[in-house]
Amino acid sequence: WGPSSAMKLKKFLLRYYPPGILLEYEQNGELKQKSIDFLDLHPDTDVDVLISQILAQEPLVTESRRPQLVKLIQKLLEKQEANENRNFWLFKILRAHILPLTNCAFNKSGDRFITGSYDRTCKVWDTTSGEELLSLEGHKNVVYAI
């Protein structure tokens, strides 16, 4: 570890699920990330104690970042409270691939999504109606990523 391997924190990225903060930092001219998970975060969490633990355990985060951490953790707590009263239910069952799915991804607006499958196809769907909009065939292998 010499001066060239020094790590410099660039920014925090908030992750709502699972709750945590990603640290984006630079080391040897390369951008890297590491995460701090808050799997036990709940409304009764003492934010000051949590931040003191982070400062003690994570060399990238200094005392000058405490106000930023307070805001980020408060955002996570607010999001948890907002989601507490949500109810989820089965909306629709789609059975269109011959073999099981490998993944699924929604577009930004959430009105469409795409599925990939072991059957070597991808299908684009309308989220509300469940209608298949497009079938992409001809992949030479299982579709592992979209």
C-alpha positions as CSV (number, residue, x, y, z in Angstrom):
1,W,0.0,0.0,0.0
2,G,1.7,3.1,-1.2
3,P,0.4,6.6,-2.2
4,S,-0.7,5.2,-5.6
5,S,-3.1,2.8,-4.0
6,A,-4.9,5.4,-1.9
7,M,-8.6,5.2,-2.0
8,K,-10.7,8.3,-2.4
9,L,-14.5,8.4,-1.8
10,K,-16.3,9.9,-4.8
11,K,-20.0,9.6,-3.9
12,F,-22.7,7.7,-2.1
13,L,-25.4,5.8,-3.9
14,L,-28.6,5.0,-2.1
15,R,-30.0,1.4,-2.4
16,Y,-33.6,0.9,-1.2
17,Y,-33.7,-2.8,-1.4
18,P,-32.0,-4.4,0.3
19,P,-31.5,-1.2,2.3
20,G,-27.9,0.1,2.1
21,I,-25.5,2.6,0.7
22,L,-23.0,2.0,-2.1
23,L,-19.7,3.8,-1.8
24,E,-18.2,4.8,-5.1
25,Y,-14.5,5.4,-4.8
26,E,-11.3,5.7,-6.8
27,Q,-8.3,3.5,-6.4
28,N,-5.3,3.6,-8.7
29,G,-7.3,5.7,-11.2
30,E,-10.0,3.0,-11.3
31,L,-13.6,3.5,-10.1
32,K,-14.8,0.9,-7.7
33,Q,-17.8,0.2,-5.5
34,K,-18.4,-1.4,-2.1
35,S,-21.6,-1.7,-0.2
36,I,-22.7,-1.0,3.4
37,D,-25.8,-3.1,4.1
38,F,-28.5,-2.1,6.6
39,L,-30.4,-5.4,6.7
40,D,-31.5,-4.7,10.3
41,L,-32.6,-1.1,9.7
42,H,-36.0,-0.4,11.3
43,P,-37.8,2.8,12.6
44,D,-36.3,2.4,16.1
45,T,-32.7,2.3,14.8
46,D,-30.5,4.9,16.5
47,V,-29.1,6.7,13.5
48,D,-26.3,8.4,15.4
49,V,-25.0,5.1,16.8
50,L,-25.3,3.5,13.3
51,I,-23.3,6.3,11.7
52,S,-20.6,6.1,14.5
53,Q,-20.3,2.3,13.7
54,I,-19.9,3.1,10.0
55,L,-17.2,5.8,10.7
56,A,-15.3,3.3,13.0
57,Q,-15.4,0.4,10.5
58,E,-15.2,2.0,7.1
59,P,-12.0,4.0,6.3
60,L,-13.5,5.6,3.2
61,V,-16.1,7.4,5.2
62,T,-14.9,10.3,7.4
63,E,-16.6,12.5,10.0
64,S,-17.1,15.2,7.5
65,R,-19.6,12.9,5.7
66,R,-21.8,12.5,8.8
67,P,-24.5,15.0,7.6
68,Q,-24.7,13.2,4.3
69,L,-25.1,9.8,6.0
70,V,-27.8,11.2,8.2
71,K,-29.9,12.3,5.2
72,L,-29.4,9.0,3.4
73,I,-30.3,6.8,6.3
74,Q,-33.4,9.0,7.0
75,K,-34.4,8.6,3.3
76,L,-34.1,4.8,3.8
77,L,-36.2,4.9,6.9
78,E,-38.9,7.1,5.2
79,K,-39.1,4.6,2.3
80,Q,-39.5,1.7,4.7
81,E,-42.3,3.4,6.5
82,A,-44.0,4.3,3.2
83,N,-43.8,0.7,2.0
84,E,-45.1,-0.7,5.4
85,N,-48.7,-0.2,4.5
86,R,-48.6,-1.6,1.0
87,N,-50.5,-4.8,0.1
88,F,-49.4,-7.0,-2.7
89,W,-51.5,-9.6,-4.5
90,L,-51.3,-12.0,-7.5
91,F,-52.3,-9.9,-10.5
92,K,-51.8,-12.3,-13.4
93,I,-50.2,-15.6,-14.3
94,L,-48.5,-15.7,-17.7
95,R,-47.6,-19.1,-19.2
96,A,-45.9,-18.6,-22.6
97,H,-42.4,-20.0,-22.4
98,I,-41.9,-23.7,-22.9
99,L,-39.1,-23.8,-20.3
100,P,-38.6,-21.8,-17.0
101,L,-37.6,-18.1,-17.0
102,T,-34.1,-17.1,-16.4
103,N,-34.8,-13.4,-15.8
104,C,-37.3,-10.5,-16.3
105,A,-36.8,-6.8,-16.6
106,F,-39.2,-3.8,-16.8
107,N,-38.9,-0.7,-18.8
108,K,-38.6,2.6,-16.9
109,S,-42.3,3.4,-17.1
110,G,-43.3,-0.1,-16.0
111,D,-45.8,-0.5,-18.9
112,R,-43.8,-3.2,-20.6
113,F,-41.4,-6.0,-19.5
114,I,-39.2,-8.6,-21.2
115,T,-38.6,-12.2,-20.1
116,G,-35.8,-14.5,-21.0
117,S,-36.0,-18.3,-20.8
118,Y,-34.2,-21.6,-21.0
119,D,-36.2,-22.1,-24.2
120,R,-33.8,-19.7,-26.0
121,T,-36.4,-17.0,-26.5
122,C,-37.2,-13.5,-25.1
123,K,-40.7,-12.2,-25.0
124,V,-41.9,-8.6,-24.6
125,W,-45.1,-8.1,-22.7
126,D,-47.7,-5.4,-21.9
127,T,-47.7,-5.2,-18.1
128,T,-51.4,-4.3,-17.7
129,S,-53.0,-6.7,-20.1
130,G,-50.4,-9.5,-20.0
131,E,-50.5,-9.6,-23.8
132,E,-47.4,-10.8,-25.6
133,L,-46.2,-8.0,-27.9
134,L,-43.1,-9.6,-29.4
135,S,-41.3,-12.9,-29.4
136,L,-37.5,-12.8,-30.1
137,E,-36.4,-16.2,-31.3
138,G,-33.1,-17.5,-32.8
139,H,-30.8,-17.3,-29.8
140,K,-28.2,-20.0,-30.0
141,N,-28.2,-20.7,-26.3
142,V,-30.2,-20.1,-23.1
143,V,-31.0,-16.4,-22.5
144,Y,-29.2,-15.7,-19.3
145,A,-29.2,-11.9,-19.3
146,I,-31.4,-9.2,-20.8
